[in-house]
Amino acid sequence: MDMRPIGVFDSGLGGLTAVQVLRRILPEESLVYFGDTARVPYGGRSRETLLKYARQDLAFLRSQDLKAVLIACGTVSTTSLGALQAENDLPIVGVVEPTCQRAAEVTRNRRVGLIATLASVRSGAYEAALHRLDPAVEVLCKPCPLFVPLVENGRFRRGDVVIETVAREYLTPLLAQGIDTLILGCTHYPLLEELIADICGPGVTLVSASEESAFAFKRLLNAQGLRAPEGRQGDASFFVSDQAEDFKRIASIFLQEDLQHVAGRVDIDGY
Amino acid sequence: MDMRPIGVFDSGLGGLTAVQVLRRILPEESLVYFGDTARVPYGGRSRETLLKYARQDLAFLRSQDLKAVLIACGTVSTTSLGALQAENDLPIVGVVEPTCQRAAEVTRNRRVGLIATLASVRSGAYEAALHRLDPAVEVLCKPCPLFVPLVENGRFRRGDVVIETVAREYLTPLLAQGIDTLILGCTHYPLLEELIADICGPGVTLVSASEESAFAFKRLLNAQGLRAPEGRQGDASFFVSDQAEDFKRIASIFLQEDLQHVAGRVDIDGY
């Protein structure tokens, strides 16, 4: 049993989709979230820059005395997880391994699609993880650089010609190649899940990195005896690196609840 | 006469649209460009963060022994120009004043539209500048947060339903309010000029911040006797803060020429 909070971080507020799952499946855990809103988006940046940013993000979270950390950012998970795990003495979970595990389980024809940011696709981390699990799986990748800005501007609903056109362009080549499973490899994408499901049809199973990483995080807490006592209600604190003004409105979209929290401001360059 | 190079900086590569104009109207000047590609986009960030970034960008440029600097970034010009001018002993030109001057000259009905990033619109700098020039001008503003990511993903051409839908949504309210002049207040927007002109029709004059600021910069060099001797061909150096791999391809779009230059990499946090 361990009463210390869990930590979650992301390049921005997309990681709150994983927080939403965590609060549902681990209601007794207290949680500290950091979103690097001053430096979002991470998706197009170099490995070197990403590792530097990830180290600072984690250093801030570690100043809060946490028991374990979930990297709710596909880009950081694909580029920097190994280095962060090697440098830190607390359990750190990324989104890649658990998501690939699930994808390898659900695929029948072993043709798995991956949509993610450019940096995540370039890293090759999802392919490598899937091939470790099943060398016969074929991974078909499509970077989707416009999904994050479109979602952040509220364009994620069915019937919006802009997001529908962009999504169809991104997904059509994957569908033409006969995938039966599609990894949503960025924590912004759960907001697009209905739209993507419409385009892909019932023959394709969607696997969400936000959901699978939250499930994996729960398994880790169980396995290491780190769960908080049942019956209590954990609290949540939110921190961002840029202006916190719009936080409540945008966070409420990702969390799918009416958030009453104010976000603290962190000077992340100081970490 | 002054042989030292001129400096230009922007949050990313959009400022190269101003460089394109500068190379046309000041071919004898050597030029150093810095694009803060590791921290782009600036448009949604706080004033405090923007001033910090702008100081670092200028500090890097000043390490190159320049005679004058053009801030080819609407967001920095609207939020940080005054502070940078007060702190530095070389001439610095932003995009706001010259663009507003031109808009005040060309408007007949004194209803001027402004499209720009969220930070630029929030700053109120364009309105303030226009009202100093003509208190009777009415300024109608529309932040266009999706234009930068769409342009950077190559979606700026006529006939693309995505950019056309987004542009129509942004521009229709301004047109409904009877503007006869539209300020393109972000250096990415010259790539959208044809599309915007189609939507606005012949009754609206477009005023480009990239073009007007380059013209103002030339006037300043003339007025202060800072021009390089005629007849020579100035060279250009390019620096970015993140990976330089895609630089040639993206820069060629903004410069509208086949660029042969390689970009240098700058660790901007060190400035």
Boltz contact constraints between the chains, C-beta under 6 A:
constraints:
  - contact:
      token1: [A, 38]
      token2: [B, 49]
      max_distance: 6.0
  - contact:
      token1: [A, 45]
      token2: [B, 242]
      max_distance: 6.0
  - contact:
      token1: [A, 46]
      token2: [B, 242]
      max_distance: 6.0
  - contact:
      token1: [A, 46]
      token2: [B, 243]
      max_distance: 6.0
  - contact:
      token1: [A, 49]
      token2: [B, 38]
      max_distance: 6.0
  - contact:
      token1: [A, 49]
      token2: [B, 242]
      max_distance: 6.0
  - contact:
      token1: [A, 145]
      token2: [B, 153]
      max_distance: 6.0
  - contact:
      token1: [A, 146]
      token2: [B, 153]
      max_distance: 6.0
  - contact:
      token1: [A, 149]
      token2: [B, 149]
      max_distance: 6.0
  - contact:
      token1: [A, 153]
      token2: [B, 145]
      max_distance: 6.0
  - contact:
      token1: [A, 153]
      token2: [B, 146]
      max_distance: 6.0
  - contact:
      token1: [A, 161]
      token2: [B, 165]
      max_distance: 6.0
  - contact:
      token1: [A, 162]
      token2: [B, 162]
      max_distance: 6.0
  - contact:
      token1: [A, 162]
      token2: [B, 165]
      max_distance: 6.0
  - contact:
      token1: [A, 162]
      token2: [B, 166]
      max_distance: 6.0
  - contact:
      token1: [A, 165]
      token2: [B, 161]
      max_distance: 6.0
  - contact:
      token1: [A, 165]
      token2: [B, 162]
      max_distance: 6.0
  - contact:
      token1: [A, 166]
      token2: [B, 162]
      max_distance: 6.0
  - contact:
      token1: [A, 242]
      token2: [B, 45]
      max_distance: 6.0
  - contact:
      token1: [A, 242]
      token2: [B, 46]
      max_distance: 6.0
  - contact:
      token1: [A, 242]
      token2: [B, 49]
      max_distance: 6.0
  - contact:
      token1: [A, 243]
      token2: [B, 46]
      max_distance: 6.0
